[in-house]
Amino acid sequence: MQQIGRFQRIRRGGWAAGLALLLAPVALEAQAATAGDSTWAPVERALGRHGTMQPGDVYKFSLPRSDLVVRVGGVRVRPALALGSWVAFRRMGDSAMAMGDLVLTEAEVGPVMAKLQAMGVSQTAVHHHILHETPRVTYMHIAATGDPVRIAEAIRAAVALTKTPSAARSPAASSAFALDTARIATTLGHAGKVNGGVYQVSIPRADTIREGGMDVPPAMGVASAINFQPTGGGKAAITGDFVLTADEVNPVIQALRGAGIGVTALHNHMLRDEPRLFFIHFWANDDSGKLAQGLRLALDRTNSLKSGT
C-alpha cells in the first residue's frame, strides 16, 4: 500500500446572504444525500459505516466518540462539540487521498498508531485540542494515499482497538434548540446547522490550500470550525479551531483573549501544507451572543471567505 501524505482540496463558496444564508447548510446536506456515489459502497463496507458526500467531491465518514464521558468544568462535552473522529476520502483516478482526525484516550494512542503504521497510514499530528478535560483526550491526525478500500480497512482495524461505537447512531430529531442560531449566524456572517445538540459552523479560507503540491478541499479539514453547545440560560460552551497563516496567529489570539475566549492549543495538523497553516483551538462558556461577537472579531482577522462569495 502506498505511503500516505498527499491530499487535494478545492475552493468552496460561502453562504448566501439573508435567508439563503440560513438555509444553505440544509440545502447542501440534502444535495449530498441525493448525490450519494455508489462507487463508495466498497469503502463503506470496508469501514463498516456510511459516509456522506461533501462539496469538493469529498466522501466523509463520522466516528463520534459517544462512548466517552468527558467534562470541562461543569460542562459535559457532546461528541459533536469536540469528540468527533472523522475520515474523508477524495478520488484520484483509481486511487484516493484520505485525511482524518481520531479522538483517542491516552491509553489508545500507542496501539492505534502501531496498527496504522503497520497498515500504511501515516500520522501528521498527535496533540490536545482542549484543556482541563477529564479524562484527558488526545487527537491523532492521519493521512494516506492509495487504494481507498485498503485505507478504510486500516482505519477500521485501528479504530477497533478503541471503544469507538461500531456505527454512528442518528441523533433523535428535535424541533427545539436552546440557542438563537439566527442571531449567531448573523453575527458570524456564516450559518451552520444543528448536529447532535451542537450548532456547527464551518468557514472556508479564501486562499487555495495545497498539500504536497495538490489542492485540498475545505471538507478535508482546512475550514475554520466553530461549535456552540447550549449550557442553559442563553449560555453556550464553544470550541473549534481557526485555520490560519503565520501572520494571522497573534492577531487572532489577541481578538479571542480580548473577548474572554481562552486559547487552548496552537499547532499544525499537516506536514507539507502550502501556505503553512496553524490551528488555534479555543474554549469558553458564556453568553452565546457575546461569544459570537468575539468570534466574529477573530474571523475578521483571517483571510476567510465572506458570506455570499
SULSUL-V948041 format. One record per residue. N is the residue number from 1. PHI is phi in whole degrees, -180 to 180 (* if undefined). PSI is psi as a letter, one per 20 degrees, with the letter a starting at -180 (* if undefined). D_LAST is the distance of its C-alpha to the last C-alpha in Angstrom with 2 decimals. Layout:
n,phi,psi,d_last
N,PHI,PSI,D_LAST
N,PHI,PSI,D_LAST
//
This chain:
n,phi,psi,d_last
1,*,p,39.52
2,-67,q,37.15
3,-73,q,36.28
4,-72,r,32.80
5,146,i,30.22
6,-124,p,27.61
7,-131,r,24.25
8,-142,p,21.21
9,-138,q,17.51
10,-125,q,14.49
11,-72,q,10.87
12,-132,q,8.93
13,-73,r,5.54
14,-87,a,5.31
15,-84,q,7.26
16,-73,r,7.46
17,-77,r,9.45
18,59,c,13.22
19,-64,h,15.24
20,-60,h,12.64
21,-60,g,11.15
22,-75,h,14.76
23,-93,i,15.58
24,-57,g,12.87
25,-59,h,14.98
26,-66,g,18.01
27,-63,g,16.65
28,-64,h,15.61
29,-65,g,19.03
30,-65,g,20.86
31,-61,g,19.32
32,-62,g,20.34
33,-65,g,23.76
34,-79,i,24.47
35,-97,j,23.35
36,-54,p,25.89
37,-92,o,27.23
38,-65,i,31.02
39,-67,i,31.18
40,-89,i,30.26
41,-57,g,33.36
42,-63,h,35.61
43,-70,h,33.28
44,-60,g,33.25
45,-64,g,37.03
46,-66,h,37.33
47,-85,i,35.24
48,80,k,36.87
49,-164,r,33.85
50,-91,q,30.97
51,-116,a,27.38
52,-138,q,24.11
53,-73,q,21.56
54,-124,r,18.16
55,-55,q,15.00
56,88,j,15.96
57,59,k,19.50
58,-103,p,20.55
59,-109,o,23.55
60,-119,q,23.93
61,-118,p,27.07
62,-106,p,27.63
63,-132,m,31.01
64,-64,q,31.22
65,-87,m,34.22
66,-72,i,35.52
67,-79,h,38.97
68,-89,q,38.45
69,-111,n,39.29
70,-116,p,37.52
71,-125,q,37.71
72,-122,o,36.36
73,62,c,38.68
74,-95,j,39.10
75,-100,p,35.86
76,-85,p,36.13
77,-79,p,33.00
78,-73,q,31.56
79,-54,h,30.61
80,-71,i,26.98
81,-82,g,26.87
82,-158,j,28.14
83,-127,k,30.47
84,-104,n,28.34
85,-66,q,29.36
86,-157,q,27.14
87,-146,p,27.09
88,-126,q,24.53
89,-123,q,25.46
90,-141,p,23.89
91,-73,q,26.25
92,-132,n,27.33
93,68,c,29.80
94,-84,i,32.74
95,-107,a,31.68
96,-151,q,28.84
97,-102,q,27.24
98,-135,q,27.31
99,-150,q,26.13
100,-166,a,26.89
101,-146,o,28.22
102,-106,p,31.58
103,-91,p,32.77
104,-134,q,36.46
105,-77,r,39.48
106,-61,h,41.29
107,-70,h,44.05
108,-86,i,41.70
109,-59,g,40.11
110,-60,g,43.07
111,-60,g,43.82
112,-66,g,40.20
113,-63,g,39.74
114,-61,g,43.04
115,-65,g,42.21
116,-63,g,38.80
117,-61,g,40.36
118,-66,h,43.19
119,-108,j,40.90
120,89,j,38.56
121,-104,p,35.55
122,-90,q,34.66
123,-103,p,33.74
124,-112,i,31.04
125,-170,q,31.51
126,-139,o,33.87
127,-168,a,33.45
128,-108,q,32.93
129,-111,h,29.83
130,-127,r,31.56
131,-121,q,34.80
132,64,k,37.97
133,-85,q,37.31
134,-131,p,40.39
135,-71,r,40.99
136,-67,p,39.17
137,-121,p,36.25
138,-116,q,35.21
139,-117,p,32.05
140,-115,o,32.52
141,-88,p,29.60
142,-131,q,30.53
143,-156,q,29.59
144,-162,q,31.28
145,-134,q,31.23
146,140,b,33.68
147,-66,o,34.92
148,-63,h,32.55
149,-67,g,35.57
150,-67,h,37.51
151,-63,g,34.63
152,-62,h,34.39
153,-63,h,38.17
154,-65,g,38.12
155,-66,g,35.59
156,-62,g,37.59
157,-64,h,40.81
158,-71,g,39.43
159,-66,h,37.98
160,-65,i,41.37
161,-83,i,42.88
162,-111,a,40.98
163,-100,j,41.23
164,-57,p,37.74
165,-54,q,38.22
166,-66,h,38.63
167,-152,q,35.92
168,-71,p,33.20
169,-96,p,34.30
170,-66,p,31.88
171,-65,q,31.70
172,-61,p,33.51
173,-68,q,31.39
174,-147,p,31.24
175,-86,i,29.90
176,-109,q,30.26
177,-140,p,28.28
178,-80,j,29.64
179,-123,q,26.48
180,-83,n,24.32
181,-68,h,21.08
182,-64,g,19.42
183,-65,g,20.37
184,-62,g,19.15
185,-62,g,15.66
186,-63,g,15.56
187,-66,g,16.90
188,-73,h,14.66
189,83,j,11.42
190,-147,p,11.03
191,-98,r,13.44
192,-134,b,15.86
193,-148,q,19.07
194,-85,p,22.76
195,-140,p,24.53
196,58,k,28.15
197,78,j,28.41
198,-132,p,25.44
199,-89,o,22.00
200,-112,p,19.64
201,-125,p,16.07
202,-120,p,14.19
203,-125,o,11.46
204,-69,q,10.68
205,-79,q,11.08
206,-84,i,9.06
207,-94,r,12.37
208,-83,p,14.38
209,-104,p,17.18
210,-126,q,20.51
211,-131,o,23.76
212,60,k,26.89
213,87,i,25.03
214,-115,q,22.89
215,-66,q,19.18
216,-123,o,18.63
217,-67,q,16.05
218,-55,h,14.67
219,-67,i,16.97
220,-99,k,19.91
221,109,j,19.76
222,-116,k,17.34
223,-108,q,14.82
224,-63,p,16.00
225,-120,p,17.95
226,-129,p,19.13
227,-124,p,21.96
228,-119,p,24.01
229,-115,o,27.53
230,-59,p,29.54
231,-125,j,32.81
232,104,q,34.28
233,64,k,34.41
234,81,j,30.67
235,-90,r,30.54
236,-147,q,28.54
237,-89,p,28.91
238,-121,q,25.68
239,-158,r,25.11
240,145,b,22.65
241,-152,q,21.43
242,-96,p,19.07
243,-99,o,18.26
244,-134,q,19.08
245,-86,r,20.36
246,-57,g,23.83
247,-75,i,23.09
248,-93,i,20.83
249,-59,g,23.57
250,-72,h,25.89
251,-59,h,23.51
252,-70,g,22.05
253,-56,g,25.67
254,-62,g,26.67
255,-65,g,23.95
256,-65,g,24.85
257,-65,h,28.56
258,-65,h,28.41
259,-96,j,27.00
260,78,k,29.78
261,-104,p,27.76
262,-77,q,29.79
263,-94,p,28.67
264,-107,i,30.42
265,-164,q,29.56
266,-142,o,28.16
267,-168,a,28.34
268,-107,q,26.95
269,-112,i,26.21
270,-126,r,26.43
271,-110,h,28.95
272,-128,l,27.55
273,-78,q,23.86
274,-134,p,22.25
275,-67,r,21.20
276,-64,p,23.62
277,-110,q,21.96
278,-123,q,23.54
279,-116,p,23.15
280,-104,p,24.09
281,-98,q,25.35
282,-144,r,26.20
283,-155,q,28.32
284,-163,q,29.31
285,-139,o,30.94
286,-159,a,30.60
287,-56,p,29.27
288,-65,h,25.89
289,-66,g,24.48
290,-62,g,25.79
291,-66,h,24.38
292,-60,h,20.86
293,-64,g,21.12
294,-66,h,22.38
295,-66,h,19.69
296,-65,h,17.01
297,-60,h,19.07
298,-70,g,19.00
299,-59,h,15.25
300,-67,i,14.94
301,-98,j,17.23
302,-122,r,15.06
303,-92,m,12.48
304,-92,q,10.18
305,-61,p,6.46
306,-86,q,5.64
307,-59,p,5.62
308,85,j,3.82
309,-105,*,0.00
//
